[in-house]
Amino acid sequence: MNKFSRFVFLLILSTGFTHTALAATITVVDDRDRKVEINVPVKRVVVFNKYNTEFFRSVAGQDVIVGMAQDVNKLEGYWPGLGKESVAGQNQREPHYEKIVALKPDVVVFPKNGAWKDASAKLAEFGIPVVVITGWDVNKYASNLTMIGQLTGNEDRAAKLIATHTKYTNLLKNRLQGVPKVSMYLETKGGVHKSVVPGSGWHDMLEQAGGSNIFGDINWKSDKGRGSKHSYDIDPEAVLARNPGVILKQIGTGHIPPSQEEMASWIKDFKSRPGYANIEAVKNDRVFVMTYFVAGGLSKLLGKLYIAKQLHPDLFKDVDVDKLVNEYYATYQVALPGPHTLIAKVVEKNPEATTTKPWYQFYK
């Protein structure tokens, strides 16, 4: 018996913990096409990945979450009542199995790029099922929430969220049908001259919002030394050569946004880079900043709506994105303490905007 098994064996003896049957048993097919039997409704969940954790809170409330990763828990002010005692691992690839067992979960959830395979093997002997749900996949929002609703007994609440997501997804699709795409360069939170390429949900976000990723032809696997599909090293000269019509900078991973002054400093940084003055996006003041945090909200739908509003303000002038964003976080997550976006035109023409309003309110 290895160290982990001995620990858990003693834990079970000392606490009397066994995985008892609940009201019913269902079989779900997860994101790795695995059939997993779960006793439902689940009352105690350990969740890895920020998207997954948000999804469970939005569908079932925060009380169902008993454990999460450190890289999610560290978001200041975003998980009230869930302190260090709820940390069940460093991140989705580094779970802490002894802590997971001690938390007595009914189910443990990983995304498909997490440690689900190893976790399934190690936790099976203790009657703890592992389910793969990939919240960051923008194309699986409805199926992900449907499963979470089934697991937690909150199908109605899940259906309401899916209806909202479907409404705005269809609105984007219908209004952008036949509209020429606008070339875009997204510079990630990972640093200067790092972008996204096909295979990343961030690439999908741009394309589904009416943008055309200027690095949409790159196969990241052909040169993995440049990074991942989510943060790929780009030659500065390539940005100049591809001449994007719009530039989006991602910063800020937290619920508390960077100051509007910090966002404005990034816009000024783009304008001061060698050669960037000749890029269409810079010449036409079509540079904007949006936090990584809010762009990912509702499986990147909020990011898509903000981008679409910037690319085609006339097409989406009746869509109050700020209202939708603020209502979503106040109702299903935690209310936002400040704006998470800023645009170059606002900085240039409305200096006072660097302390108060988000960018698109100046189009109203």
N, C-alpha and C positions, 0 to 999 in steps of 0.2 A: 504493500500500500504506500503510495507516494505521500509527500508532505501535505498536498492539497486534500487528498482523499481522507487522510487521518484527521485533518482539521474539521472537515465537514462531518465526518462520522461522530466526532466528539461533540460538535455543535448540535447535531440531531439528538444525541443522547441527553444533552444538558437542557435543551429547550423543548423537546417533545415535538419538534417541527416535522410534520409530514405533509406531503402535497395532497390534500383531501379533495374529494370530488365536490363540485359545486352544483348548481341547478341543472346544467345540461352540458353535453359535450358536442362540439361541432368540429368539422374538419375544414381547414382553410388551405388554399393553395397560395403559397407566398411568392415573393419576387424571384425566387430561384426555382420555381415550379415544384417545390417540395410540398407534400401533403402533411399537414401537422394537425394533430388532435389537440384541442384546447378545451378546458373546462370554463364555461362562461356563465354569467358575466365575470370578467376579470376585475379584481379590485386592487391589485398591487402589481405594478409594471415597472420594470427597469428598462429604460429607453436610451439607446445610443444614437447620436446625430441630432443636431439642433432642429432640423425640419421635423423629424419624427417626434421629438419631444414636444414641439409646438403643436403638432397635429393631435397628439393625445390630449393635451390640455384644452385645445379648441373643441374637441368632440366630447370629452368625458370630464373636464375640469381637472384642476391641478392635483386634487386629493388622490387620484389614481396613480400618480407618479411617485414612486418611493426611491428611485435611483436613476442617476444620469451620469454622463461623462463630465470630467473636470473641465474640459474645454467648452462645455455648455454651461455648467454651473457658475463659471467665473463671470458671466455677463452681469455686470453690476445693476442691482435693482430689478432684475428681470424674473427672478424666481423667489419671491418672498415666501419665507417659511421653509425653503429647501436649502439648508446650509451644507457644510462639509460632510455631515453625517449621511447625506444622500449620494455622495460621490462614489460611483461604482467602477471607476477606471479612469485612466488618463484621457482616452478618446475612443473612438469606435474600433480602433485596431488594437488597443491595449486595455482590455477589460481586466478587472480585479476579481477573480472568481470567488475567492473567499468572502469578499464583501458582498458580491451578488447573492450568494447563498444565505448570508447572514440577514439580508434584507427580505428574505422569504417572498420572492415574487411569484405571481401566478404565471407570468410569461416574461421573456426577455426579448427585446426587439433590436435588431441591427439593420443597417442598410446593406445593400449588396456588395459594397466596397469596404465592409467592416469585417470583424473577426467572427462571423456567424458560423463558419464551418468548425472551427476549433471549439467555439462555445457550445455548439450543439452536441459535440462528442463529450465534452467535460461535464455538462450540466444534465445530460440525459440520465445518468445513474442516480441523480437526486430528484428525478421527476419534474424537472423544470424545463418546459418546452422553449424553444427558440424559434422566432418567426422573423423572416426577412421582409422588411418594408423599406422602400427607398424613397424617402420624402423629397429628396432633391431632384428627382426625375419629374420634369414639368409635364410629361405626357401621361403620368399615372396618378394624378391628383385624385380623380374620382374613385378609382379602384382602391387606392390607399385608404381614403376616408371611409369608404364602404366597409372595408375590412375592420378598421378601427371601431366603427359603429357596431359591427357584429360582435367584436370581441368584448366591448364594454357595455353592450346593451343600450347604446345611445344612437340607434339608427336614425331617429327623427332629426336629431341635432346634426348628424353627419350629412343627412340629405339636404338640410337647409344651407349648410356651407357649400355643398356640391352645387346646389342651384345657383348660388351667388357666383361661384367660380365659372360655371357653365354660361351664365348670362353674359359676363364680361369677356369670356373667351370667344363666344360667338359674336359679340359686338365687334371685337377686334378683327376677327376673320371676315365678317361681312363688310365692314367699312373699308378694310384694306384690300379687298378683292379687286384686282385690276389696277391698283395704285402702284406706280413704280417705286421700287425699294430705294432707300437712301443709304449710301455707303457710310459705314460707321467703323470707328476704331474704339474698342473698349480697352482701357488700361486698368488692369486689376489692382486690387489692394496689395498684391504681392510685391509691387515696386514699379520703378520706372521701366518702360519698354517691356512690360509683361502683359500678354493678352490671352484671349481665349480662342480655341479652335474647335472644329467639329468634334462631337462626342461629349462636349461640356454642356451642361444645362444652361450656362450663361450664353453660349453661342445660340442655343435654341431661343432663349429669351429675346435676343436681338432680332433674330429672323422673324419670330412670330409677332414682333411689335412693329414690323414694317421696315426694319433695317436690313442692310446687307453687310455682313461681317467682312471687312477688307482682307481678313486672313482666313476666310472660309474655305480656301483651297488647300490648306496645310493638313498633312497627315502627321500628327504629333509622334506616332509610333516610329516613323522613319528616322527620327533624331531625338531619342528620349533624353539625351544629354541637355537638351534645352528646357526640360521641365515637363509638366503635365499638361493635359488638355485644358485644365482650368487656369493654369498660370504658365504660359509658354514664352520663353525669351524671344524677343523680336529685335531685329536689326533696326536701329533708328532710321537708316536710309530707306528701309522698306515702307515705313509710315509715310515718309515724304513722297516716295514713288507712287504709292497707292492713293494718296491724296483724298482722305475721307471728307465727306460732306458734314459729318457730325462727329464729335469726340465726346466720349463719356468716360469720366474717371470715377472709379470705385474707391472709396475710403471708408473707414469706420465699420468695425464689426459688432459694435455694441448697441444696446438699447438706448443708451445716452449718446446722442450724435456729436460729432465734432462741431466746434463753433462755426458759425457762418464765416468768420474771418479766416479760419483754417481752410474751409472750402474755397473761399475766394483766392487764397494763396496758391492753390493748385491750378486754378484758371490762369492766374498770372504766370505760373511756371510754364504752362504750355505755350503761352505767347512769347516767352523769352527763350525757348529752346532754339538752337541753331536751325534755320531753315523753316521753322514752323509758321512764320509769318506769311509764307506763301501757300499754306494749306487752306483749302476752301473753308473748312470748319472754323479756322482761326480768323480768316479774313471776314467771314460773315457772322462772327460772334455766336457760333453754334457749338460752343463748348459747355458742357455742364457736368456737375458733380452729383453723385447719388451714393448714399451709403450702401455698402454690401449688405448690411442688416436689413434695411427696408426693401431693397431690391428683391430679396429672396422671399418676402412675405407672401403667404397664400400660394406657395409653390411657384414663386417668381411672377405671379400674375400682377402684383403691385408694381414690380419693376417694369413689366411690359406696358402697363397703362401709362406710367410716367414717361417712358421712352416714346410711345405712340403720340402722347400729347405734345412732346417736344418736336417730333418729326413732322407731325401734321396737326398743328393747333386748330386749324379750321374744321377738320374732320371730327375733332374730339372736344370742341369748345363747350359742349353741354355735359361733359363728363367731369364731375368734381372729384378728381383723384384724391386730393387731400382729405376730403370728407370721408371717402371710402376707407382710406388708410387709417385715419384716426378712429373711425367707428370700429374697424376690425380689431385694432389693438386694444381699444378700451373695452370692447365686449368680450373678446376671446383670448386675449393675451394680457398685456399690461400697457396702460396708456402711455403714449410717446411723450417725453418731456420737451421736445423741440423739433424743428424741421430737419429733415434728412436729405434735402436737395438744395441746389443752387445753380443758376445759369449765368453764362457770361454776359448776356444782354442786361440782366438785372444788376450785375456788378458795375457795368459801365454806365448805365443810364439812371440807376437808382442806388447810389452809394449807401443809403440808409438800409437797403435790403440785407446788407451783410450782418445785421443784428436782429432782424425780425422775421420777415415773411419768407416762405419757401418760394422758389422761382416762379412757378407758373401762375401764382395769384396775380402777378403783374400783367398777365394777359387778359384778365377779366375786365 
